[in-house]
Amino acid sequence: MSTAVDVADAYRHCEAVTRTEAANFFWGIRLLSAERRRAMCAVYAFARRVDDIGDGTLATEEKLRRLDVQARALAALESAAPPAQGPGDPVMLALADANARFPLPPSALGELIEGVRMDVTGVTYESFDELVLYCRRVAGAIGRVCLAIFGLRGAPGDVPGAEAMADDLGVALQLTNILRDVREDAENGRVYLPGEDLRRFGLIARSEEPGGPKKLVAVARAAGALASPARQQDDVERLAALLRFEADRARRWFERGMALAPLLDRRSAACVLAMAGIYRRLLDRIEEDPEAATRRRVSLPAHEKAWVAARGMLGAGG
C-alpha cells in the first residue's frame, strides 16, 4: 500500500534522481536559486521517467501503455491545483507544485512523451528536418519548460523569440547527445543519423530504402558495435567524416540558442552557459577525434565540468 509523500520529500527525491542520473544537467541547475533548482529537478525527474520507459526492455505494447499513463497524469496535473501531499508519487507531486509556481507550457512535456513514442515505435529519419522534429520533441520542449522556470531580465512578453531560442538550444543539446551516443545507440538497435546523410558519406548505397536494415548495420559496423572482421577502416573514416559534418550543424544550433543567455537574469544565464558550455566542449572533443566517439562514449571529467560551470557564472555578468 502506498504512503503519502509531502512536497519537500518529493523535491528531495527529484533532486536525488537528478544528481545521480544527469551530472551534466545538474552542474548547470545548481547555479539557480533553490526554488528554481527544485522545479528544474522535478522536470528532469519526470523526463527521466519517460525516457526510462522508452529505453527499457519491456514489450512495445507495454511501453506505449505506460507512456499513456504518464500522458494522463500530465493532463490531470494541468487541470488541478497541487495537493499538500500525494499518494506515493513524488515525481508528479513535485511537478504539480513546480507547475503552480512557474506555469509550465501545457503541451511541452506532452511533446516529450510523443518524442519517446517515436523511439518506441522505431521511427527512423530519412532527412535532417525529420530528425529536427524528433529533437524538438524530446529536447526543444524541455528547453521551453526551462524557460518558464528561468528568470528573465524583462517581462516574458517583452522578450520576442525567447521560446524559439530555448527550443533551438534544446535541439543543439540533443544533436550532441546523438553524436556522443552513436555507438551505444547502434548496439541498442537505433540509428538517429539521417538516411540522406548516410548516403552522402557512402555508408549505405543510394538505392537503399529509407529506414532499411542496412542503415543500422552500416553504422554498427563503422562504430565497431558488430564484432565482425567485415569492419573496414574506410567505413570508420566515412562515419568520422559524417560525425564532423553533423557536429558542425549542431554548432550552428548552439549559436542560435545561446542568444537566449543575455535575456535571462544572472543566475539563469549562468545555468544556461554552464550546461551549454559542457555540451559544447563535448562537441569539441567529438570534432577533434570523431573516431573516438565510435569506440566509446565521450565525456568530461568532473573537474572540467566544475571549471565550465564557474566560467558560466562569471560569463553571466551582472
C-alpha positions in Angstrom: 0.0 0.0 0.0 1.4 3.4 -0.9 2.1 6.1 1.7 1.6 9.8 1.4 4.5 12.0 0.4 4.8 15.7 1.3 6.1 18.3 -1.2 9.5 18.7 0.5 10.2 15.0 0.4 9.0 14.9 -3.2 11.5 17.6 -4.2 14.3 15.8 -2.3 13.5 12.7 -4.3 13.7 14.5 -7.6 16.9 16.2 -6.7 18.5 12.8 -5.8 17.4 11.5 -9.2 18.9 14.5 -11.0 22.2 14.3 -9.1 22.5 10.6 -9.9 21.3 10.4 -13.5 22.1 13.8 -15.0 25.6 15.0 -14.0 25.9 17.5 -16.9 22.4 18.9 -16.3 23.0 19.2 -12.5 26.2 21.2 -12.9 24.1 23.9 -14.5 21.0 23.9 -12.4 22.9 24.0 -9.1 23.6 27.7 -10.0 19.9 28.6 -9.8 18.0 29.8 -6.7 16.7 27.0 -4.5 13.1 27.3 -5.8 14.1 27.3 -9.4 16.5 24.4 -8.9 13.8 22.3 -7.2 11.5 23.0 -10.1 14.1 22.0 -12.6 14.8 18.8 -10.7 11.1 18.0 -10.8 11.0 18.5 -14.6 14.2 16.3 -15.1 12.8 13.5 -12.9 9.7 13.4 -15.0 11.7 13.4 -18.2 13.9 10.7 -16.8 10.9 8.6 -16.0 9.6 8.9 -19.6 13.0 8.2 -21.1 13.4 5.1 -19.0 10.2 3.8 -20.3 11.4 4.2 -23.8 14.8 2.8 -23.2 13.7 -0.2 -21.1 13.4 -3.8 -22.1 9.6 -4.1 -21.9 7.5 -5.1 -24.9 6.5 -2.3 -27.2 2.8 -2.5 -26.2 3.6 -2.2 -22.5 5.9 0.8 -23.1 3.1 2.5 -25.1 0.7 1.7 -22.3 3.0 3.3 -19.7 3.5 6.3 -21.8 -0.3 6.7 -22.0 -0.4 6.6 -18.2 2.1 9.4 -18.0 0.2 11.4 -20.5 -3.0 11.1 -18.4 -1.0 12.1 -15.3 0.1 15.2 -17.1 -3.4 16.1 -18.1 -4.6 15.7 -14.5 -1.7 17.8 -13.3 -2.7 20.7 -15.6 -6.3 20.6 -14.6 -5.9 20.7 -10.8 -4.1 22.6 -8.0 -1.3 20.6 -6.4 -2.2 18.9 -3.1 -0.2 19.3 0.1 0.7 15.6 -0.2 0.4 12.9 -2.7 -0.3 9.2 -2.6 3.2 7.9 -3.1 4.3 9.5 -6.4 6.9 12.1 -5.5 7.7 13.0 -9.1 4.2 14.0 -10.0 3.7 15.8 -6.7 6.8 17.9 -7.2 6.0 18.6 -10.8 2.5 19.7 -9.8 4.0 22.1 -7.2 6.5 23.4 -9.8 3.7 24.0 -12.3 1.8 26.0 -9.7 4.9 28.2 -9.0 6.1 28.5 -12.6 3.2 27.9 -15.0 4.8 25.5 -17.4 3.9 25.4 -21.1 0.9 23.0 -21.1 1.9 21.0 -24.2 5.7 20.8 -23.8 6.0 17.8 -21.6 3.4 16.0 -23.7 5.6 16.6 -26.7 8.4 14.8 -24.8 6.1 11.8 -24.5 5.4 11.9 -28.2 9.1 12.0 -29.0 9.7 8.9 -26.9 6.8 7.2 -28.7 8.8 7.7 -31.8 11.7 5.8 -30.2 9.4 3.0 -29.0 7.7 2.5 -32.4 11.1 2.5 -34.2 10.8 5.7 -36.2 13.9 6.3 -38.4 14.9 9.6 -40.1 15.4 10.0 -43.8 16.1 13.7 -43.7 17.7 16.1 -41.2 14.3 18.0 -41.0 12.7 14.8 -39.8 15.4 14.4 -37.1 14.9 18.0 -36.0 11.3 17.3 -35.4 12.3 14.5 -33.0 14.9 16.7 -31.3 12.3 19.5 -30.8 10.0 17.0 -29.1 12.5 15.3 -26.8 14.7 18.3 -26.0 13.4 21.5 -27.5 10.2 21.1 -25.5 12.3 20.7 -22.3 14.1 24.0 -23.3 10.7 25.7 -23.4 9.8 24.3 -20.0 13.1 25.5 -18.6 12.4 29.0 -19.9 9.2 29.1 -17.9 11.3 28.4 -14.8 14.2 30.8 -15.6 14.1 34.4 -14.5 14.1 36.9 -17.4 15.6 40.3 -17.4 12.3 41.7 -18.7 8.7 40.6 -18.7 8.2 37.5 -20.8 6.1 39.4 -23.3 9.0 41.8 -23.8 11.4 39.1 -25.0 10.4 38.1 -28.5 11.8 34.9 -29.8 12.9 33.6 -26.3 10.9 30.4 -26.7 12.4 29.8 -30.2 15.9 30.3 -28.8 15.2 27.8 -25.9 13.9 25.3 -28.4 17.0 25.8 -30.7 19.3 25.2 -27.7 17.4 22.0 -26.8 17.9 20.8 -30.4 21.7 21.6 -30.1 21.9 19.6 -26.9 20.1 16.6 -28.4 22.2 16.6 -31.5 25.3 16.4 -29.3 23.7 13.5 -27.4 23.1 11.7 -30.7 26.8 12.1 -31.8 28.1 11.2 -28.3 26.0 8.0 -28.1 26.3 6.9 -31.7 27.9 3.5 -30.8 25.7 2.9 -27.8 22.6 3.6 -29.8 23.7 1.3 -32.6 24.3 -1.5 -30.1 20.7 -1.0 -28.9 19.3 -1.1 -32.4 18.8 2.6 -33.0 20.3 5.0 -35.6 19.3 8.6 -35.4 21.6 9.8 -38.2 19.6 10.7 -41.3 19.5 8.3 -44.2 20.3 11.1 -46.7 23.5 11.8 -44.8 24.5 8.2 -44.6 24.2 8.1 -48.4 26.1 11.3 -48.8 29.1 9.9 -46.9 28.9 6.5 -48.6 27.8 4.4 -45.5 24.8 3.0 -47.3 24.0 2.7 -51.0 22.0 5.4 -52.7 19.4 2.8 -53.6 18.8 1.7 -50.0 15.3 2.2 -48.9 14.7 4.8 -46.1 14.8 3.1 -42.7 16.1 -0.2 -44.2 18.1 -2.6 -42.1 21.4 -1.8 -43.9 21.3 1.6 -42.2 21.7 0.1 -38.8 24.2 -2.5 -40.0 26.4 0.2 -41.7 26.6 2.4 -38.6 27.0 -0.5 -36.2 29.9 -1.9 -38.3 31.6 1.5 -38.7 31.2 2.2 -34.9 32.7 -1.2 -34.1 29.5 -2.4 -32.5 29.5 -5.5 -34.6 32.2 -8.0 -33.7 32.9 -8.9 -37.3 36.1 -8.9 -39.5 33.9 -7.2 -42.1 34.5 -3.9 -40.3 36.6 -1.8 -42.7 38.7 1.2 -41.9 37.2 3.2 -44.8 33.8 2.7 -43.1 35.2 4.1 -39.9 36.6 7.1 -41.8 33.3 7.7 -43.5 31.5 7.7 -40.2 34.1 10.0 -38.7 33.5 12.5 -41.5 29.8 12.2 -41.1 30.1 12.9 -37.3 32.2 16.1 -38.1 29.5 17.2 -40.6 26.7 16.7 -38.0 28.8 18.4 -35.3 29.1 21.5 -37.5 25.4 21.5 -37.8 25.0 21.2 -34.0 27.4 24.1 -33.5 25.1 26.4 -35.6 22.1 25.4 -33.5 24.1 26.3 -30.4 25.0 29.7 -31.9 21.3 30.5 -32.3 20.2 29.0 -29.0 22.9 30.8 -27.0 21.3 34.2 -27.9 18.9 33.3 -25.1 21.5 33.8 -22.3 21.6 37.7 -22.4 17.8 37.7 -22.0 18.0 35.9 -18.7 18.7 37.1 -15.2 22.3 36.4 -13.9 21.7 33.0 -12.3 19.5 31.7 -15.0 22.1 32.9 -17.6 24.8 31.2 -15.6 22.8 27.9 -15.7 22.4 28.1 -19.4 26.1 29.0 -20.0 27.2 26.1 -17.8 25.0 23.4 -19.4 25.6 24.6 -22.9 29.3 25.0 -22.2 29.7 21.4 -21.1 27.9 20.2 -24.2 29.9 22.4 -26.5 33.1 21.0 -25.0 31.8 17.5 -25.7 31.1 18.6 -29.3 34.7 19.9 -29.5 36.0 16.5 -28.4 33.9 14.8 -31.0 35.0 17.1 -33.8 38.7 16.8 -32.7 38.6 13.0 -32.7 35.4 11.6 -34.2 36.8 8.1 -34.3 36.9 8.1 -30.5 33.1 8.6 -30.5 32.9 5.4 -32.5 34.8 3.5 -29.8 33.4 4.9 -26.6 31.1 7.4 -25.1 32.9 10.8 -25.0 32.6 12.5 -21.6 34.3 15.3 -19.5 35.9 14.8 -16.1 34.2 16.4 -13.1 36.9 19.0 -12.6 36.4 20.2 -16.2 32.7 20.4 -15.7 33.3 22.5 -12.5 35.5 24.8 -14.4 32.9 25.3 -17.1 30.2 26.0 -14.5 32.4 28.6 -12.8 33.0 30.3 -16.2 29.3 30.2 -16.7 28.7 32.2 -13.5 31.4 34.7 -14.5 30.2 35.0 -18.0 26.7 35.7 -16.9 27.7 39.2 -15.9 25.8 41.4 -13.5 
